[in-house]
Amino acid sequence: HQLGAYLLHAKISPDCRHLVTTSSDKTARLFDTTTWQLTQTLSQHKKWVWDAVFSADSSYLVTASSDRSSLLWNLRTGTPVRQYTDHDYAVTCVALNDSST
């Protein structure tokens, strides 16, 4: 993340292959846990990215931002597939329920 930016959260994916970090630099970054190399920078938010959560199969990520939105990312392509906008306030946490029952 940028020098001087705050690292806000770090989480390991359910398949233990990725680490995601969220930051005040408006990004979420994904790292490969075998090499610890940066693999993706998700940078479409306009303000701080407070939180992120992986889907159960580790192929999607949801990010929460001070820009009053959440984005659902396809991690295979690195692009958002859905945007949840116009919340009244900053979105500071996110959770998923991937239960099929």
ZIZIJO-V680855 format. One record per residue. NEAR is the number of other ideal C-beta (glycine too) atoms within 12 Angstrom. Layout:
near:NEAR
near:NEAR
This chain:
near:24
near:15
near:9
near:9
near:17
near:19
near:23
near:30
near:27
near:20
near:30
near:20
near:26
near:19
near:17
near:13
near:21
near:36
near:30
near:41
near:33
near:42
near:32
near:23
near:26
near:28
near:34
near:46
near:35
near:35
near:23
near:20
near:20
near:12
near:11
near:14
near:13
near:19
near:23
near:26
near:24
near:34
near:25
near:24
near:34
near:18
near:25
near:30
near:44
near:33
near:31
near:42
near:32
near:31
near:28
near:16
near:18
near:26
near:22
near:32
near:43
near:37
near:48
near:35
near:39
near:27
near:25
near:22
near:31
near:35
near:37
near:28
near:38
near:20
near:31
near:17
near:14
near:22
near:18
near:25
near:19
near:16
near:22
near:19
near:18
near:11
near:18
near:8
near:15
near:22
near:31
near:24
near:23
near:32
near:16
near:23
near:11
near:16
near:7
near:7
near:4
